[in-house]
Amino acid sequence: MKNTQVCLISPKPPPMGGIGRWTTIILANSLAATRCNISHINSSPIWRKSHDFKILSRLFDGLISMCCQIIGLFALIIDNKAHVIHLTSTAELSLVRDVVILVLSKCMRRSLVYHIRVGSLPELRQKRSAQWSLIMFIIRNSRRTIVLDRITYNTIRDECKIAAVVIVPNCHDMPLADVQPIDNFSSGPSVLYLGWVLPSKGTTDLISAWMSIERKENWKLIVAGPGDPDYMSSLMSRSDDSVEFTGGVEHTRAMKLLRAASIFTLPSHSEGFPNSVVEAMCFGKPIVASRVGAIPEMLLNGRCGLLVDHNSPESIKLALTRLMGNDFERTHLGHLAKLRAVRSYGVSTIMGRYSKIWTQCRIR
């Protein structure tokens, strides 16, 4: 049998985000996909800034982006380069595009693999919103659905016992030896936040927690990532000299910051399977992260890092204070986290699982 032609629809940097980083890894390691050839359609925002959440901006850009994606997909199908469509989704407004692509896949007799990359499905199910109904409609009509964590898997199976759902975590392809020390960087201990600077990522909670720590000694908090300028300014006004805001950074520099950090933190209110946590684990960093999405599974329910309640500055403060004052625990948790990442999230292992799914889903 000839190779399975896979059309991957997902965002690709710029800007650099969790799903964009995942896309970069998948495309860079596409040769590891046994008997599969991958074509890619970029679903990143075309004109609007990624932190622009104005509804009109999102609707307009989403409409133009959807049209471009549909045209690109139709061309690949006509050219026989899309036996399987692998569609990544963050739900919300992209669900309109998801339904259109589902209909197109049915009309053109192509298999749809629906990759859900949000951690909020249990909450959506409780609300029984239109968004939840659309998600379940797509899941029921997809050849296979990929989720990132056990909670999301159970939520879908509780709703639909016959849903073809599998758990596949994100992966890493980090050549750690290639990450050199960062130039002009303080050698003192630091806590690093790496990601979008948004309220939903818990950065307001993080700043509140940090400013309430009385004895920081020579510790610094580094907040690395892009965000709305007005929101960033409000955080800066509540901070002191122990907090450094870098703004957006390229992935190479982000990894240098991560290598230099003493502790990594991600106090998000909602997550899927955050790549930044996997990368911190690869570097053997002790982690303080919210008990949301796949994070508890990644950290083995607290055995590889400290879990905190989301939207809780006090919980973040206690965890950071604990690690900042305990060298042995930082080293121990970092070692366990690195072992977990190496054994469970290597790119060759995960690409093998994707290849198997794509091959099984191909309509012959």
C-alpha positions in Angstrom: 0.0 0.0 0.0 1.2 3.5 -0.8 2.0 6.0 1.9 -0.8 7.6 3.7 -1.1 11.3 2.7 -1.9 13.4 5.8 -3.1 17.0 5.8 -2.2 18.7 9.1 -4.2 21.8 9.8 -2.7 23.7 12.7 -1.1 27.1 13.7 2.6 27.6 12.9 4.8 30.4 14.3 4.9 33.3 14.2 3.7 33.9 16.8 5.2 31.2 19.0 2.6 29.5 21.1 2.1 26.0 22.6 0.3 24.6 19.6 2.6 26.4 17.2 5.6 24.9 18.9 3.9 21.4 18.6 3.4 22.0 14.9 7.1 22.9 14.5 8.1 19.7 16.2 5.8 17.5 14.1 6.9 19.0 10.8 10.6 18.9 11.7 10.3 15.2 12.5 7.8 14.2 9.8 10.3 11.6 8.5 9.7 9.7 11.7 6.1 9.1 10.6 6.2 5.6 9.2 4.6 5.2 5.8 3.0 8.7 6.1 3.6 11.9 4.2 2.5 15.2 5.9 1.3 18.3 4.1 0.6 21.4 6.3 -2.0 24.2 6.2 -1.3 27.1 8.6 -4.3 28.2 10.7 -2.5 31.0 12.5 -4.1 34.4 12.6 -3.5 36.3 9.3 -3.8 39.9 10.3 -4.9 40.4 13.9 -2.5 40.1 16.8 -2.9 36.8 18.8 -3.6 38.7 22.0 -6.3 40.8 20.3 -9.5 39.3 21.7 -12.0 41.8 20.2 -14.9 39.8 18.8 -15.0 41.7 15.5 -11.3 41.3 14.9 -11.5 37.6 15.7 -14.6 37.1 13.4 -13.1 38.9 10.5 -9.7 37.3 10.7 -11.3 33.9 11.4 -13.5 34.2 8.3 -10.6 35.0 6.0 -8.4 32.3 7.6 -11.1 29.7 7.3 -11.6 30.5 3.6 -7.8 30.1 3.0 -7.7 26.8 4.9 -10.7 25.4 3.0 -9.3 26.4 -0.4 -5.9 24.9 0.6 -7.5 21.7 1.8 -9.7 21.3 -1.3 -6.6 21.7 -3.5 -4.7 19.0 -1.5 -7.7 16.6 -1.8 -8.0 17.2 -5.6 -4.2 16.5 -5.8 -4.7 13.3 -3.8 -2.5 14.6 -0.9 -5.0 14.3 1.9 -6.2 10.8 2.6 -6.5 11.8 6.3 -7.2 15.3 7.6 -5.7 16.0 11.0 -7.5 19.0 12.4 -6.3 20.7 15.6 -8.9 22.8 17.4 -9.1 25.1 20.4 -12.9 25.2 20.1 -14.7 28.6 20.6 -15.0 30.4 17.2 -12.9 27.9 15.4 -15.8 25.4 15.7 -17.4 27.0 12.7 -14.4 26.1 10.6 -14.3 22.7 12.2 -17.8 21.9 11.1 -17.2 23.1 7.6 -14.0 20.9 7.3 -16.0 17.9 8.7 -18.7 18.4 6.0 -16.0 18.7 3.3 -14.3 15.5 4.6 -17.5 13.6 4.4 -18.4 14.9 0.9 -14.9 14.0 -0.4 -14.7 10.7 1.5 -11.7 11.6 3.6 -11.1 10.6 7.2 -11.1 13.4 9.8 -8.8 13.1 12.9 -10.1 15.7 15.3 -7.4 16.9 17.7 -8.9 18.7 20.7 -6.3 21.0 22.3 -8.3 22.6 25.2 -8.6 21.5 28.8 -12.0 23.0 29.5 -14.3 20.3 28.2 -15.6 19.2 31.7 -16.7 22.8 32.3 -18.3 23.1 28.8 -20.2 19.8 29.5 -21.6 21.1 32.7 -22.9 24.3 31.0 -24.4 22.3 28.1 -23.7 25.2 25.8 -24.0 25.4 22.1 -20.2 25.1 22.0 -20.4 21.7 23.8 -23.0 20.5 21.4 -20.9 21.4 18.3 -17.9 19.7 19.8 -19.8 16.5 20.4 -21.3 16.6 16.9 -17.8 16.8 15.4 -16.5 14.0 17.7 -19.4 11.7 16.8 -18.7 12.2 13.1 -14.9 12.0 13.1 -13.0 8.9 12.4 -10.9 9.4 15.5 -10.6 12.1 18.2 -7.3 12.8 20.0 -7.2 14.4 23.4 -4.3 15.4 25.7 -5.4 14.2 29.1 -7.4 11.5 31.0 -10.0 14.0 32.3 -11.0 15.1 28.8 -11.0 11.5 27.7 -13.4 10.5 30.4 -15.6 13.5 29.8 -16.1 12.5 26.2 -16.6 8.8 26.9 -19.2 9.6 29.6 -21.2 11.6 27.1 -20.7 9.2 24.2 -19.7 5.6 24.9 -19.0 4.8 21.2 -16.7 7.8 20.5 -13.4 6.7 19.1 -11.2 8.7 21.4 -7.5 8.2 22.2 -5.0 10.0 24.5 -1.8 11.2 22.9 0.3 13.7 24.8 2.5 16.4 23.3 6.2 15.6 22.6 9.6 17.2 22.8 12.6 17.1 20.5 14.9 19.1 22.6 18.7 18.8 21.9 19.6 20.0 25.4 23.3 20.0 24.7 22.8 22.6 22.0 21.3 25.1 24.4 24.1 27.5 25.4 24.1 29.7 28.5 22.4 33.0 28.0 24.6 36.1 27.6 24.5 39.0 30.1 22.2 37.1 32.4 22.4 37.3 36.2 23.7 34.2 37.8 21.4 34.6 40.8 18.4 32.3 41.4 15.3 33.0 39.4 11.7 31.9 38.9 10.6 31.8 35.3 7.2 32.2 33.8 7.2 31.5 30.0 4.1 32.0 27.9 1.5 34.5 26.9 1.1 37.2 29.5 -2.7 37.1 30.0 -5.0 37.0 33.0 -6.2 33.5 31.9 -2.6 32.3 32.2 -2.5 33.3 35.8 0.0 36.1 35.5 -2.1 38.4 37.6 -2.1 35.8 40.4 1.6 35.2 39.9 2.5 38.8 40.4 0.2 39.1 43.5 1.8 35.9 44.9 5.4 37.1 44.2 4.8 40.6 45.7 3.4 39.0 48.9 6.6 36.9 49.5 8.4 38.8 52.3 11.9 37.3 52.1 13.0 36.9 48.5 16.7 37.4 49.3 18.4 37.7 45.8 15.7 35.8 43.9 14.2 37.3 40.7 10.9 36.6 38.9 11.2 36.6 35.1 8.1 37.0 33.1 8.9 36.0 29.5 6.3 36.3 26.7 4.1 38.6 24.7 0.9 40.2 25.8 -1.4 43.2 25.5 0.7 46.4 26.2 -1.9 47.9 28.6 -2.2 44.7 30.6 1.6 44.4 30.7 1.9 47.9 32.0 -0.6 47.2 34.7 1.4 44.3 35.9 4.6 46.3 35.8 3.0 49.0 38.0 2.3 46.4 40.7 5.9 45.0 40.6 9.2 46.0 41.9 12.9 45.6 40.9 12.8 41.9 41.6 10.5 41.3 38.6 11.8 41.4 35.0 9.5 41.5 32.0 11.2 40.4 28.8 8.3 40.7 26.3 8.1 38.2 23.5 11.2 36.1 22.9 12.2 33.7 20.2 12.2 30.0 21.0 16.0 29.8 21.1 16.3 32.6 23.7 13.3 31.2 25.6 15.2 27.9 26.0 18.3 29.8 27.2 16.1 31.5 29.8 14.7 28.2 30.9 18.1 26.6 31.2 19.2 29.5 33.4 16.1 29.4 35.7 16.0 27.8 39.1 12.2 27.2 39.2 9.6 27.2 36.4 6.0 28.2 37.0 2.8 28.1 35.0 -0.2 29.1 37.1 -2.8 29.0 34.3 -6.5 28.9 34.8 -6.9 26.5 31.9 -4.5 24.4 29.9 -4.4 21.5 27.5 -1.0 19.9 27.5 1.5 22.8 27.8 4.7 22.4 25.9 6.5 24.8 28.2 6.0 22.4 31.1 7.5 19.5 29.0 10.5 21.7 28.1 11.0 22.6 31.8 10.9 18.9 32.7 13.5 18.1 30.0 15.8 20.7 31.6 15.3 19.1 35.0 13.6 22.1 36.5 11.4 22.0 39.6 7.9 23.1 38.5 5.1 25.0 40.2 2.0 24.7 38.0 -1.8 24.7 38.2 -3.9 21.6 38.8 -5.6 22.0 35.3 -5.7 20.1 32.1 -3.0 17.4 31.6 -0.6 19.0 34.1 -1.4 16.7 37.0 -0.8 13.7 34.8 2.5 15.2 33.5 3.7 15.8 37.0 2.4 12.4 38.3 -0.1 14.2 40.6 2.6 16.1 42.4 5.5 13.6 42.5 7.4 15.4 39.8 6.5 19.0 40.7 4.2 21.1 43.0 0.6 21.5 42.0 -1.3 24.6 43.0 -4.9 25.7 42.8 -5.7 27.9 39.8 -6.8 31.5 40.5 -5.1 31.3 44.0 -2.2 33.7 44.7 -1.8 32.2 48.2 -1.4 28.7 46.8 1.3 29.9 44.4 3.0 31.9 47.1 3.3 28.9 49.4 4.7 26.6 46.7 7.2 29.1 45.5 8.4 29.9 49.0 8.7 26.2 49.8 11.0 25.6 46.8 13.0 28.8 47.0 14.0 27.8 50.5 14.9 24.1 49.8 17.8 23.3 47.5 17.4 19.6 48.0 13.7 19.5 47.0 14.4 21.6 43.9 17.1 19.2 42.8 15.0 16.1 43.6 11.8 17.3 41.8 13.8 18.4 38.8 15.5 15.0 38.5 12.2 13.2 38.6 10.6 15.5 36.1 13.4 15.0 33.7 13.2 11.2 33.9 9.4 11.5 33.3 9.9 13.6 30.2 12.6 11.5 28.7 10.7 8.2 29.2 7.2 9.4 28.2 7.3 12.3 25.8 10.1 11.7 23.3 9.2 12.7 19.7 9.9 9.3 18.2 7.5 7.6 20.5 4.7 10.1 19.9 5.2 10.2 16.2 4.9 6.5 16.1 1.5 6.8 17.8 0.3 9.4 15.3 1.5 7.3 12.4 -0.5 4.4 13.6 -3.7 6.5 14.0 -3.3 8.0 10.5 -2.7 4.6 8.9 -5.7 3.0 10.7 -8.0 5.9 9.8 -7.3 6.0 6.1 -10.3 5.1 4.0 -9.3 2.4 1.5 
